[in-house]
Amino acid sequence: MSRETENTLLLLTGLSVGLISITGAFTRYVKPSLLPWLALTAVLLIGLALASIVADIRRGGPRRKDEHHDDGHGHRGGVVWLLVVPIVVLIFVTPPALRPQAATGSVSNVSNDALREAFPPIPAGRAPELSLPEVLMRAANDSAGSLNNRLITVTGFVLNEADGIDLGRIVIICCAADAQLARIHLRDNAGHGAFKFTDNTWLRVEGIVIPAEPRPHTPPIPTLRAVTVTPVPAPANQYA
């Protein structure tokens, strides 16, 4: 691989990382808190590529044709440019958000008496918004009972199950490769599964959390008894 090709690939890689950072598409790959590191990576890659290009120009520009030595591998030069394909795809193609089937496990099975502790109070207001993973953690491990009889707001997508609808959210710890599914049963105020929505419909629900009854060999999934249910557009960042 020639230096010109190396510099071009390095510059394109830096530009692709920079573009997905600026457009927000990076949230389909990693969690938002990693944005500063992506931005720093883009700056470093672009800076290294430009520095190398400038240094080559100062040394007299690209090597002349007669300076190349025939090592018997000249026919492979074009293959190197296939490395550009994934870079171009990264720039111009944004993958869809992961579906529940792609999650590697569930974050709903978190109940453990040894982990119980008093969580901070829920923010004041009529129905403060909590993330679905936080609701699950509080329901399973909060010794202060901060969710008891408290109206909250939760946003997630619909999962149709045999016994009714669940509200779900994909959780990523670091990147999309370690995605897990958080879910909570969604029932009406009387405790019935009367809601009818298609899979992957996004809902904003105001309701009260009912803790799960302990059952052997069954993950404890609490229930959200809804007071209001409102379909909403999918958020820009569909991961929690």
C-alpha positions in Angstrom: 0.0 0.0 0.0 1.4 3.4 -1.0 1.7 6.3 1.4 -0.9 8.2 -0.7 -3.4 5.4 -0.2 -2.6 5.2 3.5 -3.1 8.9 3.9 -6.4 8.9 1.9 -7.8 6.0 4.0 -6.8 7.6 7.2 -8.4 10.9 6.2 -11.6 9.2 5.1 -11.8 7.3 8.3 -11.5 10.5 10.3 -14.1 12.3 8.2 -16.5 9.4 8.6 -16.2 9.4 12.4 -16.6 13.2 12.4 -19.7 13.1 10.2 -21.6 10.5 12.3 -20.6 12.5 15.4 -22.0 15.7 14.0 -25.2 14.2 12.5 -26.0 12.2 15.7 -25.9 8.9 13.8 -23.3 7.7 16.3 -26.1 6.9 18.8 -26.9 3.9 16.6 -23.5 2.4 17.5 -22.5 3.7 21.0 -24.1 5.5 23.9 -24.3 9.4 23.8 -21.7 9.8 26.6 -19.0 8.6 24.3 -19.4 11.6 21.9 -16.4 13.5 23.3 -14.1 10.5 22.6 -15.5 10.1 19.1 -14.9 13.7 18.4 -11.4 13.5 19.7 -10.7 10.4 17.6 -12.0 12.2 14.5 -9.8 15.2 15.1 -6.7 13.0 15.7 -7.2 10.9 12.6 -7.8 13.9 10.4 -4.9 15.8 11.9 -2.5 12.8 11.4 -3.7 12.3 7.8 -3.2 16.0 6.9 0.2 16.2 8.7 1.3 13.2 6.7 0.1 14.6 3.4 1.8 18.0 4.1 5.0 16.2 5.0 4.9 14.2 1.7 4.4 17.4 -0.3 7.3 19.1 1.4 9.5 16.1 0.5 8.7 16.6 -3.1 5.2 15.1 -3.5 4.2 11.6 -4.6 7.0 9.3 -5.8 7.6 9.2 -9.6 6.6 6.1 -11.5 10.2 5.2 -12.1 10.9 5.2 -8.3 8.5 2.3 -7.7 10.1 -1.1 -7.7 8.3 -4.1 -9.3 7.9 -6.6 -6.4 5.5 -8.8 -8.3 2.4 -7.5 -6.4 1.4 -4.5 -8.5 -1.8 -6.2 -9.6 -3.0 -6.2 -6.0 -3.0 -2.4 -5.6 -6.6 -1.9 -6.6 -7.8 -4.4 -4.0 -6.7 -2.0 -1.3 -9.3 0.5 -2.3 -12.0 -2.0 -1.2 -11.2 -0.7 2.3 -13.0 2.5 1.3 -16.3 0.7 0.9 -17.1 0.3 4.7 -16.0 3.9 5.3 -18.3 5.2 2.6 -21.1 3.0 4.0 -20.5 4.4 7.5 -20.9 8.0 6.1 -24.0 7.6 4.0 -25.9 4.6 5.4 -27.5 4.9 8.9 -28.5 1.5 10.3 -32.0 1.1 11.8 -32.3 0.9 15.6 -32.0 -2.6 17.1 -35.1 -4.6 17.4 -35.9 -6.6 20.6 -34.9 -9.8 19.0 -31.3 -8.5 18.6 -30.9 -7.9 22.3 -28.6 -10.3 24.1 -30.5 -10.6 27.3 -32.8 -8.8 29.7 -32.2 -6.2 32.4 -35.5 -7.0 34.0 -34.1 -9.8 36.2 -32.3 -7.6 38.7 -34.0 -8.5 42.0 -31.5 -9.3 44.7 -32.0 -8.6 48.4 -28.3 -8.0 48.8 -28.5 -5.1 46.4 -31.4 -3.3 48.0 -30.7 0.3 49.0 -32.6 3.6 49.4 -32.7 5.3 46.0 -32.9 9.1 45.7 -36.4 10.6 45.8 -38.2 10.8 42.5 -38.3 14.4 41.1 -41.3 16.5 42.1 -44.2 17.1 39.8 -47.4 15.4 38.7 -45.9 12.6 36.7 -42.1 13.0 36.4 -40.5 11.1 33.5 -38.2 8.1 34.4 -36.3 5.9 32.0 -37.6 2.4 31.8 -34.3 0.8 33.1 -34.5 3.2 36.1 -38.1 2.1 36.8 -37.0 -1.5 36.8 -34.1 -0.9 39.1 -36.2 1.1 41.6 -39.0 -1.5 41.5 -36.5 -4.3 42.3 -34.0 -2.8 44.6 -35.3 0.4 46.2 -35.7 -0.2 49.9 -37.3 3.3 50.3 -40.3 2.4 48.0 -40.0 5.6 46.0 -42.4 4.2 43.3 -45.2 3.3 45.7 -48.4 4.9 44.6 -46.4 7.5 42.6 -47.6 8.6 39.2 -44.7 8.6 36.7 -44.2 8.9 33.0 -42.4 6.2 30.9 -41.7 6.1 27.2 -41.0 2.9 25.2 -42.0 0.7 22.3 -44.8 -1.9 22.2 -44.1 -5.6 22.5 -47.1 -7.8 22.0 -47.1 -10.9 24.1 -49.5 -13.7 24.7 -50.9 -12.3 27.9 -50.9 -8.6 26.8 -48.7 -5.7 25.9 -45.2 -5.0 27.3 -43.4 -1.6 27.1 -39.8 -2.1 26.1 -36.6 -0.2 25.6 -33.2 -1.3 24.3 -30.4 -0.6 26.8 -26.8 -0.3 25.7 -24.0 -0.4 28.4 -21.3 0.8 26.0 -22.2 0.0 22.4 -24.9 -1.7 20.3 -23.0 -5.0 20.6 -23.9 -5.3 24.3 -27.6 -4.3 23.9 -30.1 -5.7 26.4 -33.9 -5.5 26.5 -35.7 -3.7 29.4 -39.4 -4.4 29.6 -42.4 -3.8 31.9 -45.9 -5.1 31.6 -48.5 -2.5 30.5 -52.0 -2.8 31.8 -55.0 -0.5 32.1 -55.9 1.0 35.5 -58.0 -2.1 36.3 -55.1 -4.4 35.7 -56.4 -5.7 32.3 -54.4 -6.0 29.1 -57.0 -4.2 27.0 -54.6 -2.0 24.9 -54.3 -2.7 21.2 -51.2 -1.4 19.5 -48.9 -2.9 16.8 -45.4 -4.0 17.7 -42.7 -1.2 17.8 -45.3 1.6 18.3 -43.8 4.1 20.6 -45.9 5.1 23.6 -45.7 7.7 26.3 -47.5 6.3 29.4 -48.5 7.9 32.6 -49.2 5.3 35.3 -48.3 3.7 38.6 -45.9 0.8 39.0 -47.1 -2.4 40.6 -44.2 -4.6 41.9 -43.9 -8.1 40.5 -44.9 -11.0 42.7 -41.9 -13.2 43.4 -42.0 -16.5 41.5 -39.4 -19.2 41.3 -37.4 -19.4 38.1 -39.2 -16.4 36.6 -37.7 -12.9 36.1 -39.6 -10.3 38.2 -41.2 -8.0 35.7 -43.3 -5.2 37.3 -46.5 -3.9 35.8 -47.3 -0.3 34.8 -51.0 0.5 35.3 -51.7 3.2 32.8 -53.7 6.3 33.5 -53.0 7.9 30.1 -51.4 6.3 27.0 -50.3 8.5 24.1 -48.6 7.2 20.8 -45.6 9.3 20.1 -42.9 9.4 17.3 -39.8 7.3 17.8 -37.1 9.4 19.6 -34.0 10.3 17.7 -32.0 8.1 20.1 -34.0 5.0 20.6 -31.6 3.4 23.1 -31.7 4.0 26.8 
